[in-house]
Amino acid sequence: MAQVQPRSTSIAGASDGRNLDLLMNVSLVVTAELGRTKMPVRDILKLAVGSVIELDRLASGPVDVLVNDKLVARGEVVSVDDNFGVRVQEIIDKPNA
């Protein structure tokens, strides 16, 4: 699997010399989201093998990359050996609140 290099180890407000190396091995949940939909319970209970759930995105559209449920990037689905992967096409920069 390809190694990803961090963009930066600086954190706003961390200019007082705190060592960020302690955080570098913390594991976070990364999710690639193809799309979403809402369904009534009656339709969910009717789901069976072969059922198709239509999502709110085009098949050719980007997928969202979330880290601990926070949107951080968008990309395209790719094949990596026998697994799915995401090629990052856009980093979502949000100003600090």
N, C-alpha and C positions, 0 to 999 in steps of 0.2 A: 504494500500500500504506500502511496506517495506521502512524503512528509510535508507538512505545511509550516512555513516559517511565519512567526508572528509579525504583524505590520509594525507594531511599536509596543514597547513595554512601559511607556509613560502613561500615567493616569493623572487627570486634572486634580490638582490639590495635593499631589504626592511629591512635590518638589522639595520636601523637607528631608530627603535622603532616605526615606523608608525603603527597605529592601523588598522588591517585588518578586524576587526569586522564589519566595515561599509559596506564591500563588501559581507558579508555572506548571505544576503537576496536578492541579485541581481539575477533576473531570467534570464536564458539563454535558447536559443532554442536548444533542444536536438533532433537529428534525427537519426533513425536507417535506414540505406540504404541497401536494398536487392541486388541491382545491378543497372546497367545502360545499355542503348543502344542508338544508333543513328538511326533515322528513317527519310526518306524523307517526306516532307509535304504531298505528294500524299497518302502515307501509313497512316499517321496520320489522314487524312481526311476520310479514309475508315474504321477507327475504329468504331465498333458497340458493343452492348451488346453481350458478349460471345467471343469477340476477345481475343486472347492471344498474349501478348508482351513478346518475349524471351529476357531475360537479359543476361549479360556477366558473370554470376556466376553460379556455381552448386547449386542445391537445398539444398544439404547437407553442403554447404560451410558457412563460417562465414559471418556475416553482419558487416558493418562498423557503428560505433557510432561516430557521429559528434556533436560538440558543436559549435554553431554559424558558421557552415560550415567548421570547422577545425576537422580533424580526430584525435580522442583522444583514441579510443579503438576499439577492435573487439570482437564479441561474437556470441552466438547462440540464435536463436529465441526460446522462451519458452511461455507457456500459464500461465497467472496469472489470476485466476478466469475466467472471460469471455473475458479478454483482452490479447493482445500480450504483451510480454516483451522481454528483451534481458539479458541473463546471460553473464556478462563480462568475457572473457577468456584471454584477452591480453590488457595491457595498452600500448599505443604508446607514448614513451618518445622521444621527439625531442629536440635536443640541442637548446639553445637560439641563435637566429641569431644576 
